[in-house]
């Protein structure tokens, strides 16, 4: 690949972002924000599926498949080194969404 100004700028920005995210407190804050976004997403999906009342089975099947795929990616790594930040955030998003769905189920008495 050629060394253009744009490629140099992009690589420099990614390097700076990577160095900025090395701080443990920033990693934890991103994971917590991802957990809260997952909770919000789960509540929104439950509200939408509850109003439609026609797509409950489809939504639940899609969410179970997505949760299993994310779990497969997050937990079945061959090298148990430090996880990538995007993987931790994605797993945290999944946990928040599933927690919200379980909480909504308890609220409805299902």
N, C-alpha and C positions, 0 to 999 in steps of 0.2 A: 504494500500500500504506500502511496506517496505521502510525503510529509507536507501537507498543506497547512495553511493557517487554521482552517476549521478542524482538521484532525488533531492538530497540536492543542488547540483550545479545548476540544472535547476530552482528550486524554488528560490534560492538566486539571480540568474540572472534576473528572472522575477520581483522579489521584487525591485531590484536596478533599473531596467528599468521603473517600475511603479513610483518609487520615482523621477526618472530623468524627467519623463514626466509631473509631477505635475506643473512644472513651466509654467505660462501662455504664456510666449514668445515662449517656445518650442512647445506648443500646437498650437499656431497661425502659427508658421513656418511650422509645419507638415501639417496643413490644407491648407496653401497656396501652398506648394509643391504638395499636392494632387490635388488641383485645376489646377495647371499647367500641371500635368501629364494627367488629364482628358481632358484638351484642346488639348494636343498633341495626345492623343488617338482618340479624335473626328476628328481631321484633318487627321490622318492616315486612319481611317475608311472611311471618305468621299473620300479620294484620291483613296483608293483601290476599293471602290464600284463604283466610277466614271470611273475607268479604265475597270473594268469588264463589266459594263453596263448590266449585266444579273441578278445580285443579289440585285438590289436596293430595291425591295419590301421586300425581305427576311431580309436584313440588317435593314431596317427601322422598320419592325415588331419586330425583336429581340431587337433593341435598345429601342423601346417604352415599351416593356414588362419589360426589365431590369430597365428602369427608373421608371416605376410604382412600381415595387417590392422594389426598393431602397427607393422610397418616402414612401411607406407603412411602411417599417421598421423604417425609420427615424422619421416620423411625427406622427405616430399613437401609441405612447407609453402611457401607462396608468399612469405612474408616471413621471411627468415632472421635474425630478431632473436633475442634470448635466448629459449631454449626454456622452457616452463613446467616447473615442478618435477615435477608429476605425469607429464608426458610423458617427462622424463628418467628418472624412477623406473620407469615402465612399460617403457621401452626397456631399461633395465638389468635388469629382471626377466626380460625375454625373452632377453637375452644369457646370463644365468645359467642359465636353463632349457635353452637349446639347448646350452650348454657341458656341462651335466650329462648330457644325452642322448648327446652325441657321446662323452664320456668313458666312459659306460656301454657304448656300442657297442664301443669299443676294449677295454674290460675283457672283454667277452664274445667278442671275436674275430670280430665280424660284419663 
